[in-house]
Amino acid sequence: MEKHTLYRLLSFTLALSVIFAGSTVYYANRDMRYERYTNNQHEQVLSQLLNSVNQLETSLEKAQYLPEGALRQTMAADIWKDSQLASAALASLPLGDRRLEQVETYISQVGDYAYYLMRSSAYERADENEWETLCGLSGNAGEILREIDELKQHLDTGSLSLSAGSANTGFQAHLNKVNDEFPEYASLIYDGPYSDHIAQRTPIALEGQQSYSREQALERAAKLMGKPTPKLSFDYESEGQIPCYGFSCGTAAAALSKQGGFLLSYTDTRYISEAKISVEQAIVKAQDFLRSIGLPEMQASYHTTYETVMTINFHSYENGILSYPDLIKVGIALDDGSVVRLDATGFAMNYHARPVAQPAVDVDSARKTVADNLTIRREMLCYIPTTGQHEVLCWEFACASAEGRHVLQYVNCETGQTENLLLLIESSNGTLTR
């Protein structure tokens, strides 16, 4: 090999080595900077969690010394706010694959229970025992506070690192210890989404129904799906809140409850061509299907359309009262009007024979609660779900503002107070509420 060629090769190799070394140093430094940045972010989040739980614990302790009155509403609002901040901070911590379920549930329940008491006080439905229950939760907040404060001290002194350790050692292990050793507290049963009664709920509509074997459910599924029994295949068996069997046939799949053989869900992922039927025709097709599977009278409320499938909300309608908790969503393919989606879980969980309504507040009295800048277009009796998955009888007033905005106002038939107010969001794809 010629001398100048060898020099050129050596120079190239040296340059390449320098480039590789420089790249290694550059990326190593970049990774170190990123790690420092993420550690700083997580330490800030931990500080936020510590501050929020500290405020929460202080507010809960103060609450036991407050007399009845408006100050309790203010304190409940503060507890709810601190709970929200603590939940947000907890969700931002590097927890890996494991959630701190005990701590998360406690923080969410405390805030939601405080919000429930705040509303109860506003509606003059407050119960002294419920306020005492809230005050009794301060000890658990103090326990979290002590554990997090100890964890923060370890980080500040350098005896613990956010970047070191696994699920069994280091930072996450300390968090797991906080969760695993979290003291028990009394069950909170109230009208809110984090109430302990929600996890214990059973499907009311299926009570007293016969139990179906897998073979019996298979035959019923074939009939409901309109498929030959031999064509169906068994997919799964679930023991969730509503125990069920899952079956499929080609692009279609269905889930039937073990108790009663009720069609909980149905999907057909077949190709859907361009729309050929109207909204009115789709609603009729959906109503016909619900009758064919043996359901009581159902009334359509709102619908949305997405990619040539119209999803319609149906609710049971008996004795002139619409029951919103009895929800069934039916998806109609707009090419031929066939059912391609069904979700009847809400109906299974809530439907039952309700007594003939005798509202303590008549419609004339309830009408007076509607704002002067709204014009009432329709009024009717209905049951609406509460956040705690109970229900309350209300007068529904469908109203319109001078600007054309549509509003739904629900007035409690027992108290005469506004229970909820919703805005109707209308677009070319249908109608939603918020």
N, C-alpha and C positions, 0 to 999 in steps of 0.2 A: 504494500500500500504506500502511495506517495506521502511524503512528509506533511505537505500542506493539507492533504485530505485527512490525515490523522489528527492534525491540530483542529481542523474544522469540526470533526466528529467529537473530539474531546470538549471543545467550546460549546457545542450544541448540548452535549450531555450535562455539562456543568450548568448551563443556562436553564436547562429543564429541571435540574435538581433544585436550583434556586427558586424557580417558579413554584415547584411543588412544595418546597419548604415554606415559601411565603404564603401560599394558599392555605397550608395547614395552620400556620400561625393566625392568619386572617380569620378563618372559619372558627378556630378555637376561641379567639377573642370575641367573635360575634356571638358564639354560643354562650360564653361566659357573661357577656353583657345582657343577653336575652334572659339567662337564668337569674341574674341579679334583678332585672326588671320584673320578672314574674314573681320572684320572692318578695320584692317590695310591694307589689300589688296585693299579694296574698296576706302580707303582714298588715296592710291598710285595711283589708277586708276583715281580718281577725280583730283589729282594733274597733272597727265599726260594730262587729258582732258583740264585743265586750261592752261597748258604750250602750248599745241598744238593750242588751239584757240587763245591764246595770240600771238603766232608766225604767225598764219593765219591772224589775224587782222593787225599786223604790216606789213606783206608782202603786203596785199591788199592796205594799205595806201601808202606804198612806191611805189607801181606799178603806181600810178597816176602821179608820178614825173619822171618816166623813159622815155627817148627818144626811138624812134624806134631802133631796132637792136638786137644783140645777148643777151644783158642783159635782155630783156623782156622774152626770152626763158628760161633763168636761173631762173628768178623770177617766171614764170609760173610753172616751175618744183618744186620750193620750195613750192608754194601754193598747188600743187597737193600732195606733200609729207606730208605737215602739215594736209591736209584734211584727208588723209589716216590714220594718227596717231590719229586724233580726232575721226574719225569714229570707229576705233578699241577700243578706250577708252570708248566711249559712249555705245558700244555694251556690254561692260563688267560691266557696272553699274547695281546695283540691282533695276531694274525698275518694278518688279512684272509682272502683266499681261498687263500693258499698255506701249506701245512704245511712244517715243517722236517723232512722225512722222514729225512735222514741222521742228524741229531742225535737225533730221537725213537727211531729204530731202535737206535742205539748205547746210549742210556740204558736202554731196555727190555731189550736183550740182556744188558747187564752185570748188571742186577738179576736177571734170570731165570737167567742162567748161575750167578750166586752162589747162588741158591736151589737150583738143581740140585746144585751141589757140597755144599751144606749137607745135603741129603737123602742124597747119596752117602756122605758122611762118617758120618752117623747109621747107615746100613745097612752100613758098612764096605766100601763099593764105591768108595772114593776113588782117584783116579789122580793121581800126582804131576805128570804132564805137563799135565793139565787145570788143576791149581792154578797152574802156571806160565803157562798161557794167560791165566788171569784176571789175574794180576799184570801181564802184558804190556799190559793195556788202560789202564794208568794214564796213559800219555803222551797218549792221546786225550782223557781227562778233563781233563788239564792244558791242552790246546789250547782246549777249550770254556771252561774257567775264565778263561783270559787274555782271550778275546774278550768274554765277558760282563762281566768286570771293567772292560774298556775302555769298553764300552757304558754301564755304570753310571756311570763317571766323567764321560762326556759329558753324561749326564742331570743329574748332581749340579752340574756347573759351568754348566749352562744352554746349552751349545753344541749341544744336541740336545733336541728336545721330543717327547714321546709323541704329542701331538696334531698335529704338523706332519709333512708328508711323505706320500708315496704308496708304491706298490709299488717305485718306483725310487729314492726319496730318503728321508732321515730314518731314523726308528727301525726300520721294517720292512726297509729296505734293509740296515741293519747286521745284522739277524737273518738275512736272506737270505745275506749274505756269510759268516756263521758256518757256515751250512748248505752253501753251494756250495763252500767251500774246506775242508770237513771232511776230514781225512786218512783214507785207507783203512786198514783193519785186517783181520787174518786172519779168514776165515769161521769162525763158531762153529757147529760141528756137535755137537749134544748132544740129550739127551732133554728138550726143553722147547718151549713154544709159539712162541718167537721164534728157534728154531734156523734157520740158513740153508737146511737141507735141506728145510724144509716148502714153501718157494716153488718148489723144484725137483721136488717130487713129481709123479708121473704116475699116472693111473688104472690100478691093477694089474689089475683085472678085465677091462680092455679090451685088454691087451697081446696082440699077435698076431692081433687081429681084423681082418677086411677093412675097407677104407675105403668109405664110402658117399657116392655123389654126392647132390646135392640131390634129383634125381628119385627115386632109390632110397629115400632117407630119407622123401620125401613118401609113397610107396606104403606103406612100413612104418608110418609115423605113422597113416595112414588105417586100417590093419588094427588097430593097437593101440588106437586111439581108437574103433573101431567106427563110422567115418564113411565115406561114399563119397569116393573119391579126388578127383573133380572139385570137391567142396565145400570141400576144404582150401585154405587160402591160405598162401603162404610169408611169414613175418614178418621173420626176421633170420638172420644167420649170425655166430657168435661164435668168436673164437680165444682164449678164456680158458684156464684150467687144463685144462678138458675141452672141446675144440672141439666145437661143436654147431650144429644147425639148429633154428629155431623155427617152428612151424606153428600155425594156429588154424582153428576152425570154429564160428561162432556164439559161444556163451559158453565154449567149451572151447579150451584152448591146451596145447601139448606141446613139449618140447625133447628132441631125439634126438642122441646123440653121433655125430660124423662117423666115428669108429672103432667098428665093431660095430653101429651103429644101435640103441644101447641107450636105453631110455626113461628119461631123467634126471629129468624132472619132468612133472607133468600137473596142470592146474587146470580146474575147471568152476564158473563163478560163477553158475550157474542158481539160481532161487528154490527154496528147500528148505522144504517144509511141515512140519507137526508130526511128531514122532517116532512111528514105528509098529513098529520092530524093536528087539530086545533087544541087549544088549552081546554076548552069545554069538553071536547071529545075525550081527552086524556083523563079528566076528572071522572067522567062517567065510566070509563074503562076501569079505573082504580076502584071506584065504588062497587062495580059489578064483581070484581075480584074479591073484595073484602066480604061481600055477601056470600060468595061461593065457598069461602072457607069457614062459614058459620059464625061470623062476628055480629054483634048487635049493630044498631043503626049508628053510622059514623058520618060526621060532617067535615067537609074540607075547610081548612082555614087559609093558610098561605102556601105559596109554591115558589120554587126556583127552577130555572132551566140551565143546564150545563152540558154542552156537547151532545145535543139532541136527546137528553134524558131529562124529563120533568119530574122533580121530586115534590110530592104533595103531602102536607101535614094533615092527618085526620085525627079527630077526637070523638069520643062517644057522645051521643046526643040523646038524652032521655028525659021525659017529663018537662020538655022545653028548656032544659039546662045543658049547656055545653061544658064538658069536663076536660079542661086542658091537660091535666096529668095523664089521661088515658091516650097517650100519643102513639100513633103509628105513622111511619114515613113510608110512602109507596113511590117507587121510581118507575115511570112509564116511558118506554122507548117510543119516540115520536115518529118512527117510520111505520110501525104497524100496530101500536097501542098495547103491546104485550108488557107484562110486568117483568122488570129486570133488576129491581131492588126492593127490599122490604126490611124494615127494622121495627119490630113490634115489642121490644123490651119494655118500653115505657108502659104500654098497655098491660103486659103481663104483671108488672110490678104494682100497678095502681088500680086497675079496673075492679069495681065492686058495685053491688046494688046499693045505691044511696037513697036515704029517706026523702020523701016529698019535701021540698024546701019551703020553709016558713021564715022568710027574712024578717028580722026585728026592725030593720030600717027599710021603709018603703022607697019606691023609685023616685018619688017626688022629693023626699028629703035628701036622698043620695045625689040627686041632680044638682042640688044647690052647692055642692062642693066643687063642681066644675068651674074652672076659671072663666071670667067674663069674656076674655078674648078668644074663647073657643066656642064653636058651634057644634052642637050634638047632632050627629047624623044617624046613629043607631044606638039602641040600648037593649041589654039582655042580661039574664042571670047566667052565671058561670062559676065553676070551681077553678081556682088557679093554684099552682104549686107554690109553696114557700121555699126558701133556701134550704130548709131542713127536710125537704121532701115530705112535708105534710101538705094539707090543702085547706083552702078557706073559701067560703061562699062569698061572691062579690057581685055587685052590679057593674057590668062593663059598659062604658060609654065610648063609642067610636066618634072622635071629634075631628074637626078641621079648623085650622087657624085662618086668619084673613089672608096670609101668604100662601095658603094651599098646603101647609104642612099637616100631616095626619097623625093624630095622637090617640092612644088608648089609655083610658083612666079606669082603674079598678077601685071601687069603694066597698069596704068591708060591710057586709050585711048585718053584722052584730054591733059594730062600734060606730059605723057611719064615717069612719076615717079613711083617707086614701091609702090603700094597701100597696099599690104599685102604679107606675106610669111608664108607658113604653112609647117610643117613636117608631112609626112605620117608615121603613126605607124602601122606596119603590124604584125599580129600574126596569130596563128592557128584559132582564133575566128573571124578574119576578119580584116578590115582596119578602122582606125580612123585618124583624123587630129588634130594637136595642133599647 
